[in-house]
Amino acid sequence: MHNYPYSLYILTFLTSLLVSLLLTPLFRLLALKLKILDVPFSAIKTHKNPVPYLGGAAIFIGWLFSLVLVRFFTDFPTGTLHSLRGIVLGATLMVILGLVDDRTPKGIGFRSKFLVQTLAALIIILFDIRIHFITPNFLAILATLIWIIGITNSFNIVDIMDGLSSGIAVIAALAFLFIALPSEEIYVNFCAAALAGGILGFMPFNLSKKAKIFMGDAGSLTIGFLLAALSLGTSYTKINYIGIFSPFLILALPIYDTMLVMFLRWKKGLSPFLGSKDHFALRLEKIGFSRKEILVVSYTASVVFSFSAYLITRLSVKDSIAVFCLMILLSFLTAYRIGKVKMD
């Protein structure tokens, strides 16, 4: 394994951040000109006026450009280049899927989305980015497909409030980076740094009142896909086997929101693939939290979960089990309380 100076990861992060900062307002103007807008045509939309998309394209280009640039400063091992090619191919497919969906007034059907997502997942599986601890192989591949598609869609589902999905994604990307350091699979380190920078470059415009832009499905689906891929490239069990649960903790909020929304829709006799206002963030808003407070609570929870994930990769088995059980207990208590909130 190669050990690169941390300055290269900082360069990757800053390059992606700068490119995204520069491109996001330009893509906003382009979206307005081409009328690529999120029009609030249904009651489940939480904004009142049309908002331009294409923020996801700026994030993707910032991520990709920084990886290409750093390649010229770095002697990547053959295995790392192989993995990066697979991730770039899969992520490009996700961006195209998202752009088509964003360009379609009422979006494309979930079956078409699943088909393309499955193809993107199979691409990175062919590049050997998959679950390796499950046997036989066909079960490992099936589990990998479910994980990638599930995480990809979870960030799309949780993207219902400015700064929510993007902020959680930044924390998750940095968590995978810190757990993977100092070496591990090098693609994880560079991809994670580039992804965090690209998203942070987009967020000021997403949170702006005057120059607002959404990342759209092109952003949320691609971010979810990249984080799913990153989670498969790190070893969590060098000290104890409990570390295998780290990705679940790092991605706890989008996983929780997906399961909550799908369960409540099923309970109401609705399709789990149709939109609704059953999200945890909207339930917190119903209780009386402001949107700024919801972001603070969500970011804090993500940091706590991510730090717990880091701990269970470093502590003894006994201490790791204690930390993991504590987080599960807190999760169930919080989920029970939020689930009791009645939505209109």
Sequence and secondary structure as in RCSB ss.txt:
>XXXX:A:sequence
MHNYPYSLYILTFLTSLLVSLLLTPLFRLLALKLKILDVPFSAIKTHKNPVPYLGGAAIFIGWLFSLVLVRFFTD
FPTGTLHSLRGIVLGATLMVILGLVDDRTPKGIGFRSKFLVQTLAALIIILFDIRIHFITPNFLAILATLIWIIG
ITNSFNIVDIMDGLSSGIAVIAALAFLFIALPSEEIYVNFCAAALAGGILGFMPFNLSKKAKIFMGDAGSLTIGF
LLAALSLGTSYTKINYIGIFSPFLILALPIYDTMLVMFLRWKKGLSPFLGSKDHFALRLEKIGFSRKEILVVSYT
ASVVFSFSAYLITRLSVKDSIAVFCLMILLSFLTAYRIGKVKMD
>XXXX:A:secstr
     HHHHHHHHHHHHHHHHHHHHHHHHHHHHHT EE   STT   SS EE  HHHHHHHHHHHHHHHHHTT  
  HHHHHHHHHHHHHHHHHHHHHHHHHHSTT   HHHHHHHHHHHHHHHHHTT S  SSSSHHHHHHHHHHHHHH
HHHHHHHS  STTHHHHHHHHHHHHHHHHHTTSSSHHHHHHHHHHHHHHHHHHHHHS SSS    HHHHHHHHHH
HHHHHHTSS   SS GGGGGHHHHHTHHHHHHHHHHHHHHHHTT  TTS  S  HHHHHHHHT  HHHHHHHHHH
HHHHHHHHHHHHTTS HHHHHHHHHHHHHHHHHHHHHHHT    
